[in-house]
Amino acid sequence: YEIYLNGMTGAVPRLPTDLTRLEELTERRLGPGPVGYVAGSAGNGSTARANRAALDRRRIVPRMLRDVHERDLSVRVLGRDLPAPLALAPVGVLSIMHPDAEPAAARAAAAQGVPYILSSASSTPMEQVAEAMGDAERWFQLYWAKDREVTRSFLRRAWASGYSVLVVTLDTPLLAWRPRDLDQAYLPFLHGVGTANYFSDPAFRAGLAKPVHEDPNAAVMHFVGMFADPGKTWPDLAFLRENWDGPIVLKGVLHPDDARLAADAGMDGVVVSNHGGRQVAGSVAAADALPRVAEAVGDRLTVLFDSGIRSGDDIVKALALGARAVLVGRPYAYGLGLDGQAGVEHVIRCLLAELDLTLALSGHTGPAGVGPDDLVEDAV
Ligand code: FNR
């Protein structure tokens, strides 16, 4: 109610509370290059639109007179008690949004108690981001490099600096066809943005003919050639299992059979995600894939969800479709672009406040009570 109470004194929030308005404001502030990269998606954008349509098509059926006076948003996820079913998705190259970049987003997550998932393609080395977070909950997202020694080194560095869950992104063995970036010839990596974890890595540096500062272009090209590996297959997961002592979550799983393979491989969770519509043009909407994955492995794995979450009611819908918790990507990147750490905190607080209100108004005292019966689907 803080935002409403501020209204009594005429104080309006610095940023809109409808998070779908942030993209346009950020574009006005930062211009089309950076926002094109963040907002853009694969192909003609149909996957990103389908993500939204699949959430919009589902409607909550509220229940009345159920005593929702006392409420609690907390959930247990991968053996951790989280204050709410929300984490910040791994979003790389955040220095294109704001000079404070990942450390500012991480501090915002820490201040609100939600886990921060640091991208491999961070503009800041993972150790510096960890330092900015104190002992707050942090997870590390891995782009699974071609070079085994670099992967091993990343895992060692991440564990040593307090990242406790490994999120392995499977949907980006190659960068997709993204027309907005192609048309603007805008790819942050080619300017050395998003390479900080690599350039600071001893195993990566050992693979260079000359030190990064002597030949930065060669270092960028080396990065482009090794940051991901289209040759990987399911048995390769054994390497990660052997080299990581904490939970491992596979991000980008959409098919129920892949979710079963993840469980068979000894993984702890999956993120049902199509990378916010940025990878496979024409892919199934993430919210349509979610119930099928949850049904297949919900009793064996922790099922998380992202791609299209923009509001508290979207989170309620994802919970009803079988997610234990959700990740949010673009909205906090825009919050960062508009107001640094405070902008990211604004986004998190809006999502949590709206989640709390939507749950209460729908007759729930917390995430646990939400299930498939709480939704209906509009006819298409
Ligand atoms: C991403 N995403 C992403 N995912 C990942 O595993 N590693 C990464 O480095 C990145 N980088 C990245 C950059 C930008 C600019 C965006 C928008 C997204 C995908 C991200 O984790 C998440 O899956 C989506 O952003 C979720 O969709 P919404 O919330 O943006 O709709």
Residues whose N, C-alpha, C, O or C-beta is under 5 A from the ligand:
A	BS01	FNR	Y37 V38 A89 P90 V91 G92 S119 A121 Q141 T169 S273 H275 G276 D306 S307 G308 I309 L327 V328 G329 R330
